[in-house]
Amino acid sequence: MTGKTTGAASMLSTLALALSYSSPAFAQQTATADNTEVIVVSASLQREAWLNSPASTALSFTPDSGILIDSAQLFAGLVGVQADSRANFAQDTRLSVRGFGSRSAFGIRSLYLQQDGIPISTPDGQGQLSSILLDNIESVEVLKGPMATLYGNASGGVISLFSRTPVQNAAGVALAGSEQHRQYQLFADWVSGESSLSASAKHFTTDGYRPHSQAEKQQAQLLYRTAIAEHARLSARLDYARDPQLQDPLGLSLDAWRANPTQTDTAAQRFDTEKNSRQRQLSVSLSDYRHTDAWQISAWLGERYIGQRLAFTGSAPTSAGGEVVLDRQFSGLNAHYRLLQGETYQLRVGASVMQSDDDRLGFINDFGQRGELRRDQTDSANNTDVFVRGQWQPAKRWQLQAGWRYSELKLKIADRYINADNPDDSGSKAFYNQALAAGVNYRLNDNLSAFLSAARGFESPTLAEIAYKADDNGINLALDASRNRQWESGLKWQHRGISGSISLFDIQTTDELVVDQAVGGRTSYRNAAQTARRGAELQLSWRHNDYIRQQLGAHYLSAEFDAGELSGKRLPGVAKQQLDWQLELTPWQDNTVLSLQSRYRSKVYVDDDNSAAAPAALTFSLGARHSQQLQPLILDYWLALDNLTDKTYVGSVIVNNGRPIEPAAGRELSAGVSARFYW
């Protein structure tokens, strides 16, 4: 079961990632004398050779041309990452890493998100990627396993996005579409000495795959980089995203999906379910100009607005309402500094401060019209972290890394909607947690290394989860952070065009949150679950010659409740097996590429009780790209055929929901062209 990307997005899900996707095995940074690639990762806040690192990482590189609309495209084929495209622009891509984040009903949960070192996640551990201009992302690094816990709260995995750096003056336009979708993009780069400026803007519209699923998205970005002193570089990025209309076709019951996967639930039109949003953010970073990763300091400031109509009235006196209006102000500051460094060791310290204030209103959804007020409150989250990370090379082939992080999270709800029927839900709760991790890597030879790591991590409840407690008023002070213990071991290798890794892992979590009660529009939670996740991951890539390249990624994940009334049940939203295979051909010349991609995903349970499951699915996609150079003009053409066999399958599940199935699209042909002028 995997997300089906539509329109311009479908084209690039096959093409962009097929043509330039790179696991660590394909992340070519530099080359040795025998043409063996040297892969560089930055999971420990410093750039280091992948073979020397005890961290488990996966890398993806996006193409120089192309239009991305669904963030699931960035993660296609990355081992250990389950990226579910909902084919519904009103809901963000569903991401999970080794099971972390799988229980999120909306947005992204349990994963730490950042772009250019600046957090995308909110202080309480929630996040989304729908406001990111994906076309300007050059590469993605996914950190999995024990070393990810050193990023603090809700860091079951770390998703790091890196923006493109222009190298030449250029301007261009790109067009793409299919039967339902249309997308247009303008872009320009200016480079002068140590300074560069990139500007991009795009507009996307779709009629939708199902009724009541029209969408319109607009995005723009300015990115400026320059050297401002002998040893300092400034980076400033201004992001703007506006979604004036995102209709929500809702999920389907399993029976309804089997009967007609292209239908829309009647509640979608009855309540006119839709979403509109706007986000503005300014991000500024200062870093070491010499590129030795000695230090970095970053600050950000932004605003996010969301208006959303849900598929119920929310008229109960204690309900939060069926129409939500949220206005979020957020800001933060983080920094890290290499305090000590010698030939065989280094010590790095850092800190971060993040805050957000959500003015939240709730109204009755009077079947598409705004009704009476049902919620009026301000939700605040403040997070302060400090950390220490060290690295030591006691001998030529050995490398040790360890770290400690201390986190303080303060959540506060100020309720202003208080009457005889609706109690005062004001209150505050503070969480104090620590994370510890250590890992060791041993280079067996120049092309093979073994690693072992272990950690203790944590995940605090979000503002939404502490908002109510069962059968009483006020916030749920009884909730505590869930805690996990995990270890991982594995092998990495690379030599002359063949590279890959294999890893085994075990994750034990206590005090996981489950729904306690859902009555009258209020959902309360409790710490009741223990889970055990064990698995294995394999990734391989090999270049046979100048014309043929293959990639294979596979993972097995046994994720179960380990105690209580759910003991022995599988975690919902998690596939036990996933297999990705990709063949890339350059039969005539380097500027023409053909690709074939296949993906298998096993069944996925839709709820805690394992009462039903989305069935397993095997899908295929074809793609082709050709570049034509007419100096100083470069033309790129794309053509893709997604879901080659027109298979009916599930794109994503909504966990513990009465309508859990989000259908994937059927077979779809899409195409695009871009023209780029250099000078």
Protein Blocks (a to p, Z undefined) as FASTA:
>chain_A
ZZddehjllmmmmmmmmmmgccfklmcfbdcfkopacdddfklopacdfklpcbdcdddd
ddfbdcdfbfklmmgoiahiacddehiakbccdddeehiaplpmghjehiacdeehiafb
dfkopacfklpcfklpmbdcddehjklmmnoghilbccdddddddfbdcddddddddfkb
ccddddddddehjbccdddddddddebjbghiaccdddddddddddfbfkbccddddddd
ddfbacdebjadfklmmmommbccfklmmnopacdddddddddddddfklnopaccdddd
dddddddddfbeklafkbgbjadcdddddddddddddfbacfkbccdddddddddddddd
ddddeehiacddfbdcddddddddddddddddfbfkbccdddddddddddddddfbdcfk
lccfbdcdddddddddddddddfblmbccddddddddddddfklmmpcehiacjdfkbcc
dddddddddddddeehiacdddddddddehiacdfbdgehiacdddfbdcdddddddddd
ddfblmbccdddddddddddfedjlgoiacehiafbdcdddddddfkbmkbccddddddd
ddddfbfnopaccdddddddddddddddddfbdcddddddehklopacdfbdcehiablb
ccdddddddddddddddZZ
